[in-house]
Amino acid sequence: DGIRMIVSKSKHKNEVHLAVYNYLDKKTAEELIERVNRMNELDSLEYYIHRMKESVKNKQEPSQLGLARIYHEGQAKISAQFHDDAGIIEVRAIFSM
């Protein structure tokens, strides 16, 4: 199948919710969850700058700036969890309007 996305507006809050689902192996999912957890511990601009510097150092790897951009530019609250039984990673972003 592949990537699935669900976008919805909260009925009770002025928020938009984005959920993205994709197949991923457990090790990579755990690394992504750890990255999201580290990201949430830092100021969004600080994390965005950190990721940009890392992407310059590791030019042969994907930049992986997408979540950092969403976190900073969209001021989103981001979470991730792995559904081990299905081998699917779920990444959620909540945007205040």
C-alpha positions in Angstrom: 0.0 0.0 0.0 2.1 2.9 1.2 1.7 6.2 2.9 -1.8 7.2 4.3 -2.7 10.6 5.5 -5.7 11.8 7.4 -6.4 15.5 8.0 -9.1 16.7 10.3 -10.3 19.8 12.1 -11.1 19.6 15.8 -14.7 20.1 16.6 -14.0 21.5 20.0 -10.7 23.4 19.5 -9.3 25.6 16.8 -6.9 23.0 15.6 -6.0 20.9 12.5 -4.8 17.4 13.1 -2.6 15.6 10.6 -1.9 11.9 10.9 0.6 10.1 8.6 0.9 6.3 8.5 3.6 4.4 6.7 5.2 0.9 6.9 8.5 0.9 8.7 10.8 -1.6 10.3 10.9 -1.5 14.1 14.5 -0.3 14.4 13.9 2.7 12.1 10.6 3.5 13.8 12.4 3.5 17.2 15.0 5.9 15.8 12.2 8.2 14.4 10.4 8.1 17.7 13.6 9.0 19.6 14.2 11.9 17.1 10.6 13.2 17.7 11.1 13.0 21.5 14.5 14.9 21.3 12.8 17.5 19.0 10.0 18.1 21.6 12.6 18.8 24.3 14.0 21.8 22.4 12.8 25.1 21.2 11.5 24.7 17.6 14.0 27.2 16.1 16.9 25.7 18.0 16.0 22.2 16.7 15.5 23.4 13.1 18.9 25.0 13.1 20.4 21.9 14.7 18.9 19.7 11.9 20.1 22.0 9.2 23.7 21.9 10.6 23.5 18.1 10.8 22.2 17.8 7.2 25.2 19.8 6.0 27.6 17.5 7.9 26.0 14.4 6.5 25.5 15.3 2.9 25.3 11.6 1.8 22.3 11.0 4.0 18.7 12.4 3.5 18.4 15.8 5.2 15.3 14.7 7.2 14.3 18.3 7.7 10.6 17.7 7.1 9.6 17.2 10.7 11.9 20.1 11.9 10.2 22.4 9.4 6.7 21.3 10.5 7.7 21.7 14.1 9.1 25.2 13.7 7.3 26.8 10.7 3.9 25.3 11.6 4.4 25.5 15.4 3.0 22.0 15.5 2.9 19.6 18.4 4.4 16.3 17.0 4.2 12.8 18.3 5.0 9.4 16.9 4.2 5.8 17.8 4.9 2.4 16.3 2.2 -0.2 15.8 4.4 -3.2 16.1 1.6 -5.7 15.1 1.1 -4.0 11.7 4.7 -2.7 11.2 3.3 0.9 10.8 4.6 4.1 12.1 2.1 6.8 13.0 3.3 10.4 13.1 0.8 13.0 14.3 1.0 16.8 14.1 -1.4 19.2 15.7 -1.6 22.8 14.3 -3.2 25.6 16.3 -5.2 28.0 14.1 
